[in-house]
Amino acid sequence: MNTIAIALSDERLLKLQKLANDLNVSIEELVLIGIENLLLPRTKCRKRSPIDRVSVLH
């Protein structure tokens, strides 16, 4: 297993924290769900997850 570190603005981190709290998951779980969905083949239906209810964080 590997670790990835990313830099986020304070504003994006706060949005991510709020979203994770609203969905009752950790920030790490929320990000992992998003990554897993991005890695699914485009032709395959993406699995239902909390990220499906989320728009792109701007």
N, C-alpha and C positions, 0 to 999 in steps of 0.2 A: 504494500500500500504506500502511496505517496501523498505528500501534502502540498497544497498550492496556496500561496499567499497573494492576495490582491490588495491594492490600495483603493479605498473608497472615500469619497468626500463625506464629511459629517452628515450632510443632508441625505445622501443615499443610504448611509448606515442607519440613520434614524428611520427612514422609510422601510428599509429591510427589517429592522427590529419590530416596527409596528405591524408589518404584514405577517411576520412570523408569529407574533403574539396573537394577532387576530385569527390566525389559522391553527393556533395551539401547537406549533412545532418550533423547534430551535432554528436559529438562523442557519446553522450547518445543514440541518435536514432540508430546509427550504431550498438552499442553494444546490444541494445534491439532487433533489427532485428535479430541479430545473435542468441541471446538467444531464441527468439520465434521460429526460425527455428530449433534449437536443440531440442525443446520441442515437435515438431510435431511428430506424430506417424511415424515410419520408413516406413510403408506401404503406407502412404498418400503422394501424390506429394507435395513437398514443394512449398510454394507460391513464385512467382517471386518477388525478392527484390534486392536492391543494393548489398546485401551480396552475392548473387548468382554469382556476377562477381568478387568476391574476393577470393584469395587463402588464406590459413592459414597464419596468421602473425607470422613470426619467428623472 
